[in-house]
């Protein structure tokens, strides 16, 4: 089993944890130094 | 700031679809956008690939955000095409956006490649979903294929 919470890029964070069967919300904050693969 | 609700835990039975879907998107998904138009966009005429990509999005609980439209040539029958793709994807006809119809192919082009029901566009208008998928693809490539940046190509291949 993979917990996608462990595979989030910098700048994302979990804002509401679901239990083991639920979803997770992710907040993406845009900042100037935010980099993602091009 | 953006937020997105996705499935947190992927179970063993989800993993083949997840990784196949990442590979499919890496090869066939649209990768280039301006910063304000980033989204998931997958255009294909091959039903198994389209169905697989739909299942990939379902493993992430993103299926409710899917928008679909058909792309076809002006000499093709839209009714047949929407019936076909509606059955393939199990999505009602009324949920499809207006089709994108382009001029019909020349005879030479038609002989080269025939997609009798056109292509389907699967789109999710969420930049964060696009960024996550791109990140997972890059993470997979670094961890399983290429190694971390700085390695000479070819020295750390599997």
N, CA and C atoms of all chains as a GROMACS GRO file, in nm:
protein
  588
    1UNK      N    1   0.084  -0.120   0.000
    1UNK     CA    2   0.000   0.000   0.000
    1UNK      C    3   0.088   0.125   0.000
    2UNK      N    4   0.046   0.223  -0.078
    2UNK     CA    5   0.119   0.349  -0.084
    2UNK      C    6   0.036   0.457  -0.017
    3UNK      N    7   0.100   0.533   0.071
    3UNK     CA    8   0.036   0.650   0.131
    3UNK      C    9   0.082   0.772   0.051
    4UNK      N   10  -0.007   0.827  -0.030
    4UNK     CA   11   0.034   0.938  -0.116
    4UNK      C   12   0.073   1.063  -0.037
    5UNK      N   13   0.038   1.062   0.087
    5UNK     CA   14   0.081   1.176   0.171
    5UNK      C   15   0.234   1.184   0.176
    6UNK      N   16   0.298   1.070   0.158
    6UNK     CA   17   0.445   1.067   0.159
    6UNK      C   18   0.505   1.103   0.024
    7UNK      N   19   0.421   1.128  -0.072
    7UNK     CA   20   0.470   1.159  -0.208
    7UNK      C   21   0.406   1.287  -0.260
    8UNK      N   22   0.424   1.392  -0.183
    8UNK     CA   23   0.370   1.521  -0.224
    8UNK      C   24   0.485   1.617  -0.250
    9UNK      N   25   0.475   1.697  -0.355
    9UNK     CA   26   0.583   1.791  -0.383
    9UNK      C   27   0.587   1.902  -0.280
   10UNK      N   28   0.702   1.968  -0.274
   10UNK     CA   29   0.713   2.083  -0.185
   10UNK      C   30   0.607   2.185  -0.222
   11UNK      N   31   0.552   2.248  -0.121
   11UNK     CA   32   0.448   2.348  -0.147
   11UNK      C   33   0.308   2.293  -0.132
   12UNK      N   34   0.299   2.161  -0.118
   12UNK     CA   35   0.167   2.104  -0.091
   12UNK      C   36   0.162   2.063   0.054
   13UNK      N   37   0.049   2.068   0.109
   13UNK     CA   38   0.035   2.016   0.244
   13UNK      C   39  -0.106   1.964   0.265
   14UNK      N   40  -0.113   1.872   0.358
   14UNK     CA   41  -0.241   1.811   0.389
   14UNK      C   42  -0.317   1.906   0.481
   15UNK      N   43  -0.439   1.937   0.444
   15UNK     CA   44  -0.515   2.029   0.529
   15UNK      C   45  -0.626   1.958   0.604
   16UNK      N   46  -0.658   1.837   0.566
   16UNK     CA   47  -0.758   1.761   0.642
   16UNK      C   48  -0.729   1.614   0.623
   17UNK      N   49  -0.692   1.548   0.730
   17UNK     CA   50  -0.659   1.407   0.719
   17UNK      C   51  -0.786   1.324   0.718
   18UNK      N   52  -0.794   1.236   0.621
   18UNK     CA   53  -0.902   1.140   0.624
   18UNK      C   54  -0.860   1.022   0.709
   19UNK      N   55  -0.952   0.936   0.742
   19UNK     CA   56  -0.908   0.814   0.809
   19UNK      C   57  -0.856   0.719   0.702
   20UNK      N   58  -0.833   0.596   0.736
   20UNK     CA   59  -0.763   0.508   0.644
   20UNK      C   60  -0.841   0.477   0.518
   21UNK      N   61  -0.968   0.503   0.518
   21UNK     CA   62  -1.045   0.473   0.398
   21UNK      C   63  -1.090   0.599   0.325
   22UNK      N   64  -1.054   0.714   0.375
   22UNK     CA   65  -1.103   0.838   0.316
   22UNK      C   66  -0.996   0.911   0.237
   23UNK      N   67  -1.037   1.021   0.184
   23UNK     CA   68  -0.947   1.100   0.100
   23UNK      C   69  -0.870   1.200   0.182
   24UNK      N   70  -0.775   1.260   0.118
   24UNK     CA   71  -0.698   1.363   0.184
   24UNK      C   72  -0.704   1.489   0.099
   25UNK      N   73  -0.714   1.600   0.164
   25UNK     CA   74  -0.714   1.726   0.089
   25UNK      C   75  -0.572   1.782   0.090
   26UNK      N   76  -0.540   1.845  -0.019
   26UNK     CA   77  -0.405   1.900  -0.031
   26UNK      C   78  -0.416   2.046  -0.066
   27UNK      N   79  -0.335   2.125  -0.002
   27UNK     CA   80  -0.334   2.268  -0.028
   27UNK      C   81  -0.207   2.302  -0.101
   28UNK      N   82  -0.219   2.364  -0.212
   28UNK     CA   83  -0.102   2.402  -0.288
   28UNK      C   84  -0.082   2.551  -0.278
   29UNK      N   85   0.033   2.589  -0.225
   29UNK     CA   86   0.062   2.731  -0.211
   29UNK      C   87   0.159   2.772  -0.319
   30UNK      N   88   0.119   2.869  -0.397
   30UNK     CA   89   0.207   2.916  -0.504
   30UNK      C   90   0.301   3.021  -0.448
   31UNK      N   91   0.428   2.995  -0.459
   31UNK     CA   92   0.529   3.091  -0.416
   31UNK      C   93   0.627   3.110  -0.531
   32UNK      N   94   0.706   3.214  -0.519
   32UNK     CA   95   0.797   3.244  -0.630
   32UNK      C   96   0.901   3.136  -0.651
   33UNK      N   97   0.943   3.073  -0.541
   33UNK     CA   98   1.049   2.974  -0.554
   33UNK      C   99   0.993   2.833  -0.578
   34UNK      N  100   0.863   2.826  -0.598
   34UNK     CA  101   0.802   2.695  -0.623
   34UNK      C  102   0.850   2.637  -0.755
   35UNK      N  103   0.903   2.521  -0.753
   35UNK     CA  104   0.948   2.460  -0.878
   35UNK      C  105   0.889   2.322  -0.893
   36UNK      N  106   0.850   2.294  -1.012
   36UNK     CA  107   0.800   2.162  -1.046
   36UNK      C  108   0.868   2.118  -1.174
   37UNK      N  109   0.866   1.991  -1.200
   37UNK     CA  110   0.929   1.945  -1.324
   37UNK      C  111   0.866   2.012  -1.446
   38UNK      N  112   0.951   2.050  -1.540
   38UNK     CA  113   0.898   2.115  -1.659
   38UNK      C  114   0.861   2.011  -1.763
   39UNK      N  115  -0.375   2.998  -0.417
   39UNK     CA  116  -0.377   2.872  -0.342
   39UNK      C  117  -0.489   2.784  -0.397
   40UNK      N  118  -0.461   2.659  -0.404
   40UNK     CA  119  -0.559   2.566  -0.460
   40UNK      C  120  -0.569   2.446  -0.370
   41UNK      N  121  -0.681   2.381  -0.376
   41UNK     CA  122  -0.694   2.258  -0.300
   41UNK      C  123  -0.761   2.152  -0.385
   42UNK      N  124  -0.736   2.031  -0.348
   42UNK     CA  125  -0.784   1.918  -0.427
   42UNK      C  126  -0.805   1.802  -0.332
   43UNK      N  127  -0.909   1.731  -0.356
   43UNK     CA  128  -0.935   1.613  -0.273
   43UNK      C  129  -0.902   1.489  -0.354
   44UNK      N  130  -0.808   1.413  -0.305
   44UNK     CA  131  -0.770   1.290  -0.375
   44UNK      C  132  -0.770   1.174  -0.276
   45UNK      N  133  -0.764   1.054  -0.331
   45UNK     CA  134  -0.756   0.936  -0.247
   45UNK      C  135  -0.616   0.930  -0.186
   46UNK      N  136  -0.611   0.902  -0.060
   46UNK     CA  137  -0.481   0.905   0.007
   46UNK      C  138  -0.406   0.772  -0.006
   47UNK      N  139  -0.473   0.664   0.016
   47UNK     CA  140  -0.405   0.534   0.018
   47UNK      C  141  -0.433   0.455  -0.108
   48UNK      N  142  -0.328   0.409  -0.172
   48UNK     CA  143  -0.343   0.321  -0.288
   48UNK      C  144  -0.311   0.179  -0.244
   49UNK      N  145  -0.405   0.089  -0.263
   49UNK     CA  146  -0.385  -0.050  -0.222
   49UNK      C  147  -0.313  -0.128  -0.330
   50UNK      N  148  -0.267  -0.244  -0.294
   50UNK     CA  149  -0.188  -0.326  -0.387
   50UNK      C  150  -0.257  -0.344  -0.521
   51UNK      N  151  -0.387  -0.367  -0.516
   51UNK     CA  152  -0.459  -0.392  -0.641
   51UNK      C  153  -0.470  -0.267  -0.730
   52UNK      N  154  -0.448  -0.149  -0.670
   52UNK     CA  155  -0.453  -0.024  -0.747
   52UNK      C  156  -0.320   0.006  -0.817
   53UNK      N  157  -0.212  -0.054  -0.770
   53UNK     CA  158  -0.080  -0.010  -0.813
   53UNK      C  159  -0.051  -0.031  -0.961
   54UNK      N  160  -0.089  -0.148  -1.020
   54UNK     CA  161  -0.062  -0.160  -1.164
   54UNK      C  162  -0.129  -0.050  -1.245
   55UNK      N  163  -0.254  -0.020  -1.213
   55UNK     CA  164  -0.325   0.085  -1.286
   55UNK      C  165  -0.260   0.221  -1.260
   56UNK      N  166  -0.219   0.243  -1.136
   56UNK     CA  167  -0.157   0.372  -1.102
   56UNK      C  168  -0.029   0.393  -1.183
   57UNK      N  169   0.060   0.293  -1.180
   57UNK     CA  170   0.187   0.313  -1.249
   57UNK      C  171   0.173   0.308  -1.401
   58UNK      N  172   0.084   0.222  -1.450
   58UNK     CA  173   0.058   0.220  -1.595
   58UNK      C  174   0.000   0.355  -1.636
   59UNK      N  175  -0.089   0.408  -1.554
   59UNK     CA  176  -0.150   0.538  -1.586
   59UNK      C  177  -0.047   0.651  -1.587
   60UNK      N  178   0.047   0.647  -1.492
   60UNK     CA  179   0.153   0.748  -1.494
   60UNK      C  180   0.233   0.740  -1.623
   61UNK      N  181   0.266   0.615  -1.663
   61UNK     CA  182   0.343   0.597  -1.785
   61UNK      C  183   0.267   0.642  -1.908
   62UNK      N  184   0.139   0.611  -1.907
   62UNK     CA  185   0.056   0.651  -2.020
   62UNK      C  186   0.050   0.804  -2.031
   63UNK      N  187   0.034   0.868  -1.918
   63UNK     CA  188   0.028   1.014  -1.921
   63UNK      C  189   0.164   1.074  -1.961
   64UNK      N  190   0.273   1.010  -1.913
   64UNK     CA  191   0.406   1.060  -1.950
   64UNK      C  192   0.425   1.055  -2.101
   65UNK      N  193   0.371   0.950  -2.164
   65UNK     CA  194   0.391   0.935  -2.306
   65UNK      C  195   0.286   1.002  -2.392
   66UNK      N  196   0.163   1.002  -2.347
   66UNK     CA  197   0.052   1.045  -2.433
   66UNK      C  198  -0.021   1.169  -2.382
   67UNK      N  199  -0.001   1.204  -2.258
   67UNK     CA  200  -0.073   1.319  -2.202
   67UNK      C  201  -0.010   1.450  -2.244
   68UNK      N  202  -0.092   1.553  -2.243
   68UNK     CA  203  -0.040   1.685  -2.278
   68UNK      C  204   0.048   1.736  -2.164
   69UNK      N  205   0.166   1.782  -2.200
   69UNK     CA  206   0.264   1.822  -2.098
   69UNK      C  207   0.287   1.972  -2.092
   70UNK      N  208   0.262   2.041  -2.198
   70UNK     CA  209   0.300   2.182  -2.204
   70UNK      C  210   0.179   2.274  -2.194
   71UNK      N  211   0.188   2.364  -2.099
   71UNK     CA  212   0.082   2.462  -2.080
   71UNK      C  213   0.146   2.594  -2.042
   72UNK      N  214   0.070   2.700  -2.056
   72UNK     CA  215   0.114   2.823  -1.990
   72UNK      C  216   0.082   2.805  -1.842
   73UNK      N  217   0.137   2.890  -1.759
   73UNK     CA  218   0.122   2.870  -1.615
   73UNK      C  219  -0.024   2.878  -1.570
   74UNK      N  220  -0.104   2.951  -1.644
   74UNK     CA  221  -0.243   2.970  -1.601
   74UNK      C  222  -0.339   2.866  -1.659
   75UNK      N  223  -0.290   2.782  -1.747
   75UNK     CA  224  -0.382   2.686  -1.812
   75UNK      C  225  -0.350   2.542  -1.777
   76UNK      N  226  -0.264   2.521  -1.679
   76UNK     CA  227  -0.226   2.383  -1.646
   76UNK      C  228  -0.349   2.302  -1.607
   77UNK      N  229  -0.356   2.181  -1.661
   77UNK     CA  230  -0.466   2.091  -1.634
   77UNK      C  231  -0.425   1.952  -1.680
   78UNK      N  232  -0.504   1.854  -1.645
   78UNK     CA  233  -0.483   1.722  -1.700
   78UNK      C  234  -0.556   1.714  -1.833
   79UNK      N  235  -0.484   1.679  -1.937
   79UNK     CA  236  -0.548   1.665  -2.068
   79UNK      C  237  -0.488   1.545  -2.140
   80UNK      N  238  -0.573   1.453  -2.176
   80UNK     CA  239  -0.531   1.328  -2.239
   80UNK      C  240  -0.620   1.308  -2.362
   81UNK      N  241  -0.558   1.305  -2.479
   81UNK     CA  242  -0.633   1.290  -2.604
   81UNK      C  243  -0.588   1.162  -2.670
   82UNK      N  244  -0.683   1.074  -2.702
   82UNK     CA  245  -0.645   0.946  -2.760
   82UNK      C  246  -0.762   0.885  -2.835
   83UNK      N  247  -0.731   0.801  -2.932
   83UNK     CA  248  -0.837   0.733  -3.007
   83UNK      C  249  -0.838   0.583  -2.981
   84UNK      N  250  -0.748   0.537  -2.896
   84UNK     CA  251  -0.735   0.394  -2.869
   84UNK      C  252  -0.818   0.357  -2.745
   85UNK      N  253  -0.930   0.288  -2.762
   85UNK     CA  254  -1.020   0.265  -2.647
   85UNK      C  255  -0.954   0.203  -2.524
   86UNK      N  256  -0.868   0.101  -2.537
   86UNK     CA  257  -0.808   0.046  -2.413
   86UNK      C  258  -0.725   0.149  -2.338
   87UNK      N  259  -0.652   0.232  -2.411
   87UNK     CA  260  -0.572   0.335  -2.343
   87UNK      C  261  -0.663   0.438  -2.275
   88UNK      N  262  -0.769   0.475  -2.343
   88UNK     CA  263  -0.861   0.574  -2.287
   88UNK      C  264  -0.926   0.519  -2.161
   89UNK      N  265  -0.969   0.393  -2.169
   89UNK     CA  266  -1.032   0.330  -2.052
   89UNK      C  267  -0.933   0.318  -1.937
   90UNK      N  268  -0.811   0.282  -1.971
   90UNK     CA  269  -0.708   0.271  -1.867
   90UNK      C  270  -0.684   0.405  -1.800
   91UNK      N  271  -0.679   0.511  -1.880
   91UNK     CA  272  -0.655   0.642  -1.820
   91UNK      C  273  -0.771   0.682  -1.730
   92UNK      N  274  -0.891   0.647  -1.770
   92UNK     CA  275  -1.008   0.673  -1.684
   92UNK      C  276  -0.994   0.596  -1.552
   93UNK      N  277  -0.953   0.470  -1.561
   93UNK     CA  278  -0.936   0.392  -1.438
   93UNK      C  279  -0.826   0.451  -1.350
   94UNK      N  280  -0.723   0.501  -1.412
   94UNK     CA  281  -0.615   0.567  -1.338
   94UNK      C  282  -0.670   0.683  -1.256
   95UNK      N  283  -0.754   0.765  -1.320
   95UNK     CA  284  -0.812   0.879  -1.249
   95UNK      C  285  -0.906   0.831  -1.138
   96UNK      N  286  -0.972   0.718  -1.162
   96UNK     CA  287  -1.060   0.662  -1.058
   96UNK      C  288  -0.980   0.616  -0.937
   97UNK      N  289  -0.859   0.564  -0.959
   97UNK     CA  290  -0.780   0.520  -0.844
   97UNK      C  291  -0.746   0.638  -0.753
   98UNK      N  292  -0.749   0.758  -0.809
   98UNK     CA  293  -0.720   0.878  -0.729
   98UNK      C  294  -0.847   0.949  -0.683
   99UNK      N  295  -0.960   0.889  -0.711
   99UNK     CA  296  -1.091   0.950  -0.678
   99UNK      C  297  -1.112   1.083  -0.751
  100UNK      N  298  -1.062   1.092  -0.872
  100UNK     CA  299  -1.078   1.215  -0.948
  100UNK      C  300  -1.185   1.203  -1.057
  101UNK      N  301  -1.255   1.090  -1.061
  101UNK     CA  302  -1.345   1.065  -1.174
  101UNK      C  303  -1.459   1.167  -1.184
  102UNK      N  304  -1.499   1.224  -1.070
  102UNK     CA  305  -1.610   1.320  -1.076
  102UNK      C  306  -1.570   1.454  -1.140
  103UNK      N  307  -1.440   1.474  -1.155
  103UNK     CA  308  -1.394   1.600  -1.216
  103UNK      C  309  -1.369   1.587  -1.366
  104UNK      N  310  -1.387   1.466  -1.417
  104UNK     CA  311  -1.356   1.442  -1.559
  104UNK      C  312  -1.454   1.515  -1.650
  105UNK      N  313  -1.398   1.586  -1.749
  105UNK     CA  314  -1.476   1.645  -1.859
  105UNK      C  315  -1.436   1.573  -1.986
  106UNK      N  316  -1.533   1.541  -2.069
  106UNK     CA  317  -1.502   1.470  -2.193
  106UNK      C  318  -1.558   1.544  -2.313
  107UNK      N  319  -1.486   1.535  -2.421
  107UNK     CA  320  -1.536   1.586  -2.549
  107UNK      C  321  -1.476   1.502  -2.660
  108UNK      N  322  -1.544   1.498  -2.770
  108UNK     CA  323  -1.498   1.418  -2.884
  108UNK      C  324  -1.437   1.510  -2.988
  109UNK      N  325  -1.327   1.466  -3.043
  109UNK     CA  326  -1.265   1.536  -3.155
  109UNK      C  327  -1.281   1.448  -3.278
  110UNK      N  328  -1.338   1.503  -3.383
  110UNK     CA  329  -1.353   1.421  -3.503
  110UNK      C  330  -1.350   1.507  -3.628
  111UNK      N  331  -1.339   1.438  -3.739
  111UNK     CA  332  -1.335   1.507  -3.868
  111UNK      C  333  -1.478   1.532  -3.916
  112UNK      N  334  -1.492   1.631  -4.003
  112UNK     CA  335  -1.625   1.675  -4.043
  112UNK      C  336  -1.702   1.569  -4.122
  113UNK      N  337  -1.633   1.471  -4.178
  113UNK     CA  338  -1.704   1.367  -4.253
  113UNK      C  339  -1.741   1.247  -4.165
  114UNK      N  340  -1.717   1.255  -4.036
  114UNK     CA  341  -1.751   1.145  -3.946
  114UNK      C  342  -1.887   1.170  -3.881
  115UNK      N  343  -1.948   1.062  -3.836
  115UNK     CA  344  -2.081   1.070  -3.778
  115UNK      C  345  -2.070   1.089  -3.626
  116UNK      N  346  -2.114   1.206  -3.580
  116UNK     CA  347  -2.099   1.236  -3.438
  116UNK      C  348  -2.185   1.145  -3.351
  117UNK      N  349  -2.304   1.113  -3.397
  117UNK     CA  350  -2.393   1.026  -3.317
  117UNK      C  351  -2.329   0.890  -3.289
  118UNK      N  352  -2.268   0.832  -3.394
  118UNK     CA  353  -2.201   0.703  -3.375
  118UNK      C  354  -2.084   0.718  -3.279
  119UNK      N  355  -2.010   0.828  -3.296
  119UNK     CA  356  -1.891   0.849  -3.214
  119UNK      C  357  -1.929   0.865  -3.066
  120UNK      N  358  -2.032   0.944  -3.040
  120UNK     CA  359  -2.066   0.967  -2.898
  120UNK      C  360  -2.127   0.841  -2.837
  121UNK      N  361  -2.200   0.764  -2.916
  121UNK     CA  362  -2.250   0.635  -2.865
  121UNK      C  363  -2.134   0.544  -2.827
  122UNK      N  364  -2.036   0.540  -2.916
  122UNK     CA  365  -1.921   0.455  -2.894
  122UNK      C  366  -1.847   0.494  -2.767
  123UNK      N  367  -1.809   0.621  -2.756
  123UNK     CA  368  -1.729   0.663  -2.641
  123UNK      C  369  -1.811   0.664  -2.512
  124UNK      N  370  -1.939   0.690  -2.525
  124UNK     CA  371  -2.025   0.686  -2.407
  124UNK      C  372  -2.027   0.545  -2.347
  125UNK      N  373  -2.032   0.444  -2.435
  125UNK     CA  374  -2.030   0.306  -2.386
  125UNK      C  375  -1.894   0.267  -2.330
  126UNK      N  376  -1.789   0.306  -2.400
  126UNK     CA  377  -1.654   0.272  -2.355
  126UNK      C  378  -1.629   0.328  -2.214
  127UNK      N  379  -1.668   0.452  -2.194
  127UNK     CA  380  -1.636   0.520  -2.067
  127UNK      C  381  -1.748   0.510  -1.964
  128UNK      N  382  -1.863   0.454  -2.005
  128UNK     CA  383  -1.980   0.450  -1.914
  128UNK      C  384  -2.016   0.590  -1.865
  129UNK      N  385  -2.011   0.684  -1.956
  129UNK     CA  386  -2.048   0.822  -1.924
  129UNK      C  387  -2.167   0.858  -2.013
  130UNK      N  388  -2.276   0.911  -1.955
  130UNK     CA  389  -2.394   0.944  -2.037
  130UNK      C  390  -2.362   1.049  -2.142
  131UNK      N  391  -2.432   1.040  -2.254
  131UNK     CA  392  -2.409   1.131  -2.366
  131UNK      C  393  -2.417   1.278  -2.324
  132UNK      N  394  -2.512   1.307  -2.236
  132UNK     CA  395  -2.535   1.447  -2.200
  132UNK      C  396  -2.420   1.508  -2.119
  133UNK      N  397  -2.332   1.423  -2.070
  133UNK     CA  398  -2.219   1.477  -1.994
  133UNK      C  399  -2.101   1.513  -2.083
  134UNK      N  400  -2.111   1.483  -2.212
  134UNK     CA  401  -2.002   1.520  -2.304
  134UNK      C  402  -2.014   1.668  -2.342
  135UNK      N  403  -1.901   1.737  -2.348
  135UNK     CA  404  -1.902   1.874  -2.397
  135UNK      C  405  -1.919   1.875  -2.548
  136UNK      N  406  -1.944   1.992  -2.603
  136UNK     CA  407  -1.962   2.003  -2.747
  136UNK      C  408  -1.840   1.949  -2.820
  137UNK      N  409  -1.858   1.880  -2.931
  137UNK     CA  410  -1.744   1.819  -3.000
  137UNK      C  411  -1.657   1.924  -3.070
  138UNK      N  412  -1.536   1.887  -3.090
  138UNK     CA  413  -1.444   1.969  -3.169
  138UNK      C  414  -1.433   1.904  -3.306
  139UNK      N  415  -1.485   1.973  -3.407
  139UNK     CA  416  -1.491   1.914  -3.541
  139UNK      C  417  -1.394   1.989  -3.632
  140UNK      N  418  -1.305   1.913  -3.695
  140UNK     CA  419  -1.207   1.975  -3.784
  140UNK      C  420  -1.229   1.928  -3.926
  141UNK      N  421  -1.173   1.998  -4.024
  141UNK     CA  422  -1.195   1.958  -4.164
  141UNK      C  423  -1.157   1.813  -4.187
  142UNK      N  424  -1.227   1.750  -4.282
  142UNK     CA  425  -1.203   1.608  -4.305
  142UNK      C  426  -1.062   1.585  -4.361
  143UNK      N  427  -1.015   1.463  -4.341
  143UNK     CA  428  -0.881   1.429  -4.385
  143UNK      C  429  -0.876   1.416  -4.537
  144UNK      N  430  -0.756   1.436  -4.589
  144UNK     CA  431  -0.737   1.405  -4.731
  144UNK      C  432  -0.738   1.254  -4.747
  145UNK      N  433  -0.749   1.207  -4.870
  145UNK     CA  434  -0.752   1.062  -4.892
  145UNK      C  435  -0.625   0.996  -4.844
  146UNK      N  436  -0.511   1.063  -4.865
  146UNK     CA  437  -0.383   1.003  -4.823
  146UNK      C  438  -0.379   0.990  -4.672
  147UNK      N  439  -0.418   1.095  -4.600
  147UNK     CA  440  -0.417   1.090  -4.453
  147UNK      C  441  -0.511   0.981  -4.402
  148UNK      N  442  -0.626   0.967  -4.468
  148UNK     CA  443  -0.724   0.868  -4.425
  148UNK      C  444  -0.669   0.727  -4.436
  149UNK      N  445  -0.586   0.703  -4.539
  149UNK     CA  446  -0.530   0.570  -4.555
  149UNK      C  447  -0.423   0.541  -4.451
  150UNK      N  448  -0.354   0.647  -4.409
  150UNK     CA  449  -0.247   0.626  -4.313
  150UNK      C  450  -0.302   0.585  -4.176
  151UNK      N  451  -0.403   0.654  -4.131
  151UNK     CA  452  -0.451   0.628  -3.994
  151UNK      C  453  -0.601   0.652  -3.988
  152UNK      N  454  -0.672   0.551  -3.945
  152UNK     CA  455  -0.816   0.564  -3.939
  152UNK      C  456  -0.861   0.549  -3.794
  153UNK      N  457  -0.927   0.650  -3.742
  153UNK     CA  458  -0.988   0.643  -3.610
  153UNK      C  459  -1.137   0.665  -3.632
  154UNK      N  460  -1.213   0.558  -3.655
  154UNK     CA  461  -1.351   0.572  -3.703
  154UNK      C  462  -1.442   0.650  -3.609
  155UNK      N  463  -1.410   0.653  -3.483
  155UNK     CA  464  -1.494   0.726  -3.388
  155UNK      C  465  -1.424   0.850  -3.334
  156UNK      N  466  -1.323   0.894  -3.405
  156UNK     CA  467  -1.251   1.013  -3.363
  156UNK      C  468  -1.168   0.988  -3.239
  157UNK      N  469  -1.127   1.096  -3.176
  157UNK     CA  470  -1.049   1.088  -3.052
  157UNK      C  471  -1.132   1.142  -2.938
  158UNK      N  472  -1.098   1.096  -2.820
  158UNK     CA  473  -1.167   1.148  -2.702
  158UNK      C  474  -1.069   1.236  -2.623
  159UNK      N  475  -1.119   1.345  -2.573
  159UNK     CA  476  -1.039   1.432  -2.487
  159UNK      C  477  -1.088   1.412  -2.344
  160UNK      N  478  -0.998   1.370  -2.257
  160UNK     CA  479  -1.030   1.361  -2.114
  160UNK      C  480  -0.956   1.474  -2.045
  161UNK      N  481  -1.030   1.555  -1.976
  161UNK     CA  482  -0.970   1.674  -1.915
  161UNK      C  483  -1.014   1.688  -1.771
  162UNK      N  484  -0.921   1.731  -1.687
  162UNK     CA  485  -0.954   1.773  -1.551
  162UNK      C  486  -0.892   1.911  -1.532
  163UNK      N  487  -0.976   2.008  -1.511
  163UNK     CA  488  -0.927   2.146  -1.505
  163UNK      C  489  -0.875   2.182  -1.366
  164UNK      N  490  -0.778   2.109  -1.321
  164UNK     CA  491  -0.717   2.139  -1.191
  164UNK      C  492  -0.565   2.135  -1.208
  165UNK      N  493  -0.505   2.252  -1.191
  165UNK     CA  494  -0.359   2.261  -1.207
  165UNK      C  495  -0.288   2.172  -1.105
  166UNK      N  496  -0.343   2.165  -0.984
  166UNK     CA  497  -0.276   2.086  -0.881
  166UNK      C  498  -0.272   1.937  -0.918
  167UNK      N  499  -0.378   1.888  -0.977
  167UNK     CA  500  -0.379   1.747  -1.018
  167UNK      C  501  -0.270   1.723  -1.122
  168UNK      N  502  -0.255   1.817  -1.214
  168UNK     CA  503  -0.148   1.805  -1.315
  168UNK      C  504  -0.011   1.807  -1.249
  169UNK      N  505   0.008   1.898  -1.155
  169UNK     CA  506   0.138   1.908  -1.088
  169UNK      C  507   0.171   1.781  -1.010
  170UNK      N  508   0.071   1.724  -0.945
  170UNK     CA  509   0.095   1.601  -0.869
  170UNK      C  510   0.137   1.487  -0.961
  171UNK      N  511   0.067   1.471  -1.071
  171UNK     CA  512   0.100   1.362  -1.162
  171UNK      C  513   0.240   1.382  -1.220
  172UNK      N  514   0.270   1.504  -1.258
  172UNK     CA  515   0.405   1.531  -1.309
  172UNK      C  516   0.510   1.500  -1.203
  173UNK      N  517   0.481   1.533  -1.079
  173UNK     CA  518   0.576   1.508  -0.970
  173UNK      C  519   0.595   1.358  -0.949
  174UNK      N  520   0.486   1.283  -0.954
  174UNK     CA  521   0.498   1.138  -0.935
  174UNK      C  522   0.575   1.074  -1.050
  175UNK      N  523   0.555   1.123  -1.169
  175UNK     CA  524   0.632   1.069  -1.283
  175UNK      C  525   0.779   1.096  -1.263
  176UNK      N  526   0.813   1.218  -1.225
  176UNK     CA  527   0.954   1.252  -1.207
  176UNK      C  528   1.015   1.172  -1.091
  177UNK      N  529   0.938   1.157  -0.983
  177UNK     CA  530   0.987   1.079  -0.869
  177UNK      C  531   1.015   0.935  -0.909
  178UNK      N  532   0.923   0.877  -0.987
  178UNK     CA  533   0.942   0.740  -1.033
  178UNK      C  534   1.067   0.730  -1.120
  179UNK      N  535   1.085   0.824  -1.211
  179UNK     CA  536   1.200   0.818  -1.302
  179UNK      C  537   1.331   0.832  -1.225
  180UNK      N  538   1.331   0.918  -1.125
  180UNK     CA  539   1.454   0.936  -1.045
  180UNK      C  540   1.483   0.811  -0.962
  181UNK      N  541   1.380   0.757  -0.899
  181UNK     CA  542   1.401   0.645  -0.807
  181UNK      C  543   1.425   0.513  -0.878
  182UNK      N  544   1.362   0.494  -0.993
  182UNK     CA  545   1.365   0.361  -1.055
  182UNK      C  546   1.441   0.355  -1.186
  183UNK      N  547   1.470   0.469  -1.245
  183UNK     CA  548   1.529   0.463  -1.379
  183UNK      C  549   1.660   0.540  -1.388
  184UNK      N  550   1.655   0.668  -1.360
  184UNK     CA  551   1.769   0.754  -1.391
  184UNK      C  552   1.861   0.782  -1.274
  185UNK      N  553   1.814   0.771  -1.153
  185UNK     CA  554   1.894   0.812  -1.038
  185UNK      C  555   1.883   0.963  -1.019
  186UNK      N  556   1.943   1.012  -0.909
  186UNK     CA  557   1.932   1.155  -0.880
  186UNK      C  558   2.009   1.240  -0.980
  187UNK      N  559   1.973   1.367  -0.991
  187UNK     CA  560   2.045   1.455  -1.082
  187UNK      C  561   2.194   1.458  -1.050
  188UNK      N  562   2.277   1.469  -1.150
  188UNK     CA  563   2.422   1.474  -1.129
  188UNK      C  564   2.492   1.348  -1.177
  189UNK      N  565   2.417   1.238  -1.186
  189UNK     CA  566   2.475   1.116  -1.239
  189UNK      C  567   2.491   1.130  -1.390
  190UNK      N  568   2.599   1.076  -1.441
  190UNK     CA  569   2.616   1.076  -1.586
  190UNK      C  570   2.517   0.980  -1.649
  191UNK      N  571   2.452   1.021  -1.756
  191UNK     CA  572   2.360   0.928  -1.822
  191UNK      C  573   2.430   0.798  -1.860
  192UNK      N  574   2.365   0.690  -1.836
  192UNK     CA  575   2.419   0.561  -1.877
  192UNK      C  576   2.501   0.492  -1.770
  193UNK      N  577   2.539   0.564  -1.663
  193UNK     CA  578   2.623   0.500  -1.560
  193UNK      C  579   2.541   0.436  -1.451
  194UNK      N  580   2.416   0.470  -1.444
  194UNK     CA  581   2.334   0.416  -1.336
  194UNK      C  582   2.206   0.355  -1.388
  195UNK      N  583   2.214   0.301  -1.506
  195UNK     CA  584   2.094   0.238  -1.560
  195UNK      C  585   2.070   0.105  -1.493
  196UNK      N  586   1.943   0.063  -1.497
  196UNK     CA  587   1.910  -0.066  -1.437
  196UNK      C  588   1.972  -0.178  -1.516
   0.00000   0.00000   0.00000
